[in-house]
Amino acid sequence: MLPATEVEEELELDTLPGVGPATKAKLKDAGIETILDLATSGPMDIAEAVDIDVSKAVELNNKARKKLVELNRLEPDFINAADLLAKRKAIDRISTGSKNLDELLGGGIETWAMTEFFGEFGSGKSQICHTLCVMAQQPREEGGLDASSVYVDTEGTFRPERIQEIAEARGMDAEKALSRITVARAYNSAHQELIVKDLGHIIEPNKVKLVILDSAVAHYRAEFLGRGTLAERQQRLNRFMHQLLRTAEIYNIAVVVTNQVQAAPDSFFGDPTRPVGGHVVAHTSTYRLYLRKAAKNRIARMVDSPYHPERDTVFILNDRGVDDPSEEPTRKK
């Protein structure tokens, strides 16, 4: 890897062929300040920012991705499967705090991927998010990455008091744990999109390896009402989810999103609970887990994954955040 100062110079926009002072100025005005920002932006965003044809925006985007491949920050278009397997074995993982849940996930929350947790209220979605913010700061030998986190809160559910409680219960410095979490409160879908677009400015300087969005679809669900707005909602949501996924891949971070649920009116047998967002969210999430309550326990089911088996596991919520049922009798309730 290049020294930090040299990497920053290599990521300057004007190092790309075809990006002159005028184009660079327009991109920076739109918040696209580095090649990383350019690579995570969609062609439509670039076209609107610079006022150019979409085909030229695609060309700019491709140049940015090619540059990142040269810098070994992105996979090439074609790669040998054996080489890819070796790279995947080196992927970082963040422990959830529960051995059962980690096992279900194949070792924890993966970087370079987007993991979705969906379930009804009280199923443990936000509690998992709070615990992950603490666990990400743990040293690698204890399941963390010694890294910072970004928590994008769309429903007003983030509680620093809960972070403090989890950190203290796990023997960590609560003040230090809080200082390594950046919180962004999104007040509507447009604001939410703007925050995610600007993540690059936070990730690199703060050594962020975990980005949490709690929840992803809440604002879209509230703002786009009725069948007449469904197409626009799904288009906006699709664009937003792909921006998140590109951010995970290009910055090599773990992205965790939570999702609300609704009851399927045409379901006569089995569980009628369905995640909000339809196929757009389903296809974009790398891993998808369904959470539900079972008395004092919580049950997580892996419902969609490229390689994990579809099965259940049990975890609990206590002063340590997410934990295993077998450990509960020894800890404060």
N, C-alpha and C positions, 0 to 999 in steps of 0.2 A: 504493500500500500504506500501511496505517496504521503509525505509529511502533510500535516493539516493545512499549512499555509499554501502549499503547492496545489493541494486538492481544491481549495477555494478558488484559486486562480484558474484552474482547469474547468471549473464549473461556471465561469462567467459566460453570460449569454453571447458576448461578441467573439468568443472562440469558435462559435459555430459558423460554418460557411453560409452566407446569405443573410446574416443578422447584422445589419449596419446600425449606426447611431440612432437613426429615426425609429427603426423597428424595436431596438433595445429600449428606447425611451417609452414607446407605447406599451410594450410588454410590462415594464416596471410600473407604469401608471395603473396597469390592471392587476398588480400584485404578483406578477410572474418575474421573479428577480434572478433566478438561477436556472441552470439546465435541469436540475431536479424538479423545479416548479413546472418547467415546460413539459417535461416527460409525464408528470402526473396530471396535467391539464388535458381535457378532451379537445379534439380538433375544433369543435364548435366554439368552445371558450376562447381558443387562440384566434380563430377567425373574427370573432366579435371584438376581441381586445385590440387587434392590429388593423381591423377593417380590411381583411384580405379574403380571397376566395378560399373555400373550405379545402380544396385540393392542395393549395399552397400551405394551409395550416397543417394538413396531414403530413406534408413533406417536412415542415419544421419539427413536428412532433417526432417523426421517424429519425431525423438527424439527432435530436436530443437523446433518444433511446440508444442509437448507435454509439454516441459518445460515452454513455454510461456503460455500455458493453465493453468499450475500449478501456475504461477505467476500472473494470472488474466489479462494478456496482450493480450489474444487471446481467441476467442470463442472455446468451446469444440466441438468435432465432432458431438455430439448429444445434442440438447438443446430444452427444452419445448417452444412451440410457444408463450405462454403467457409471459415467461421470456424474449424471444427474442423481443417481442413487447415493453416490459418495457425498455429494453436496447436501442431500436431504438428511443424511445421517448426522451432519454437522449443524443442522438447524437448531436454534435455541428454543427452549421451552420454559414457561413460567408455571410453577406449581399453583394450583387453586387453593391450597391449604388442606385439601382432603385427598388422602391416598386413593380412596375409591374413585373419586372424580378424575384424578390424574390418570389412573389406570384406564378409565373409560376413554380418555382423550389420548391415550398412547404416550403418556409421560407429562402431560400438562398442555397449556395453551401455546400453540405454535406461533413463532414469528413467521413472516412471509405468507401470512394467511389471515382470513377473517372468520372468526368464530361467533356464531349467533346463539343466544339463549332466549327462548320464548316460553311463556307460561302465564297463568293468571296472576292477579295481584297476590302478594304474599308467598309466592312460590320460591323466592330466593334470588331473583335476578339481580337486584341492586346490591344485595348482600355479597354476591359473588364478585361484583364489580369493585366494591369497597375492599374486599379481601385481596383481590388481585393487585390493587394499587399498593398494598403493603408488601405482598409477597414478591412483587417485581423488584423491590429494593433489597431483598435478602441476598446474601452471597450465593454464588452458583452451587456450592456444595449443599446449600439448604433450600434449593429449588428456585432461587431467584436469578436475576441478571445484574444485580447491583446497579439498577437503572431507575430513571424517573418515569413518571406517567402523565398523561393528559386525560382529564375526565370531562367530556362534553355532556353537560346536564341539560336535558330538554324538558324535564318534568319537575324540576325543583326537588329532586330526591337525594342529592349529595349532602352528606352530613359529616363535617370534619370531626364532630364528637365521636362518630362511629369509627373513623380512622384512628383516632387517639386510643379508643378502647381496644381495638384489634391489635394495634402496635404494642401497647403496654402488656396485653395478655400473651403476646408472643415474645416478650422480653426485649423489645426494641425501644429506641428513643423516640417517643411520640412526636416531639417537636421537630426532630429531623425528618421523620416520616412525612409529616404534613408539608414540610418545606420542599419536598421532592415531588409534589403532586400539583400540577397546574390545572385549575378548574376554569371552564368556559361555560357560561350560562347562555343557552340559545333560546331566544324568545319567540322565534317563528321559523318557518322552513327556509326562508331566504337568509336569515341570520345564521342558521345552522349550516347552510351550504357555504357561506362566506367563511365561517370558522374552520371548516374542514379544508377549504381551499388554502387557508393561511397556515395550515399545520406545519408545513416545511420550515417556516421561520422559527418554530418552537422546537421541533424534533432535534435538529442537528446541534444547536448551541447548548441544549439542556440534557443531551444524551438520553433522549426518550426512547424506550423500547416497547411501550404499551400505550395504545390509544383506546379509550373506552367511550362509547356513545350510548347513553342511557336516557331515552330509547330512540331508535332510529326513525320510526314511522309515526310517532305521536303527533307531531305538528302537521304532517301531511294528512293524517286521518282527521284532524280537527278542522283544517282549512279547506279541504276539497270535499265538499258534501254533495251527495247525489250522483246518479249515474252520468249526468252530463259533464261532470268534471273528472270522471274516472281516467280518461285517456291522458289528459294533461298531468294528472297526479302521477300516473305510472311512468310517464316519460321523464318527469322531474326526478322521481324517486330512482329510476333506472340510472340516470346520469349521475346522481349523487352517490349511489352504491358503488358504481364503477370507479368513481373518484377515490372512494375509500379503499377499494381493493388495489388500485394502482399505487396508492400511498403505502400500503402494507408491503407490496412487492418491491418497490423502488427504494424505500428506506429500510427494508428488512426489519419491520416491527410487527408486533402482534396487535391486531385490531379486534376488539370485542364489541359486539353490538347486542343490545337487548331489544326484544320485540313484544308488542302486546298481542292479545289473542281475541278471537271472536267465536261465537257459536255458529256452526254451519246449520242453517234451517232445513236443509235437505238430507240431514244425517239422521237415519232412524235407528241405526245399530252402532254400537261402539261409542268411542269418545267423540263428541261433536266439536271439540275445541280445535280451532284452526288459527295459525299465525296470520297477522295482518300483513298486507303488502303483496300478497299473491305470488305469482311466479317470478316477478322481478327480484324480490328479496331472496326467494328460495334458490334461484339459479346463481346469485352473486355470492352468497355465503359459502365458504369453503367447508365449514363444519357447522352442523345445525343440531342443537340439543333442546329437547322438550322437558321442562321442569313442571313438577306437580307436587302438591302437598299430600302427605300420608300421615295423619296424626301429628306427632312432633317431628317426624322425619320429612325429608324431601327426596323425591325420586327424580333422577335425570336419565333420559333415554336419548341415545345417539340415533337420530332419525335420518340424517343425511351426511355422508362422508365418502371421499374417494376410496378409502381403504379400511376404515374402522367397521367392525361388525355392528349390527343393530341390536343393542341390548341395554339393560337397565343397570343402574347402580344407586346406592342409598348414601345420602350425606345428611348432616344436621347443621343448624345455625346456633352458635353460642357466642360467648364473649370473645372467642378467637376468630369470629367470622364463620367461614366455612370449615367444617371439621367432620370427623368420622364418628359414627354412632358408638363404636366400641370405646372411644375415648371420653364420652360424655360423663360417666359417673365420677371421674376424677376432677372435673372442672366446674366452675361456677355456672349456674343456669341464668 
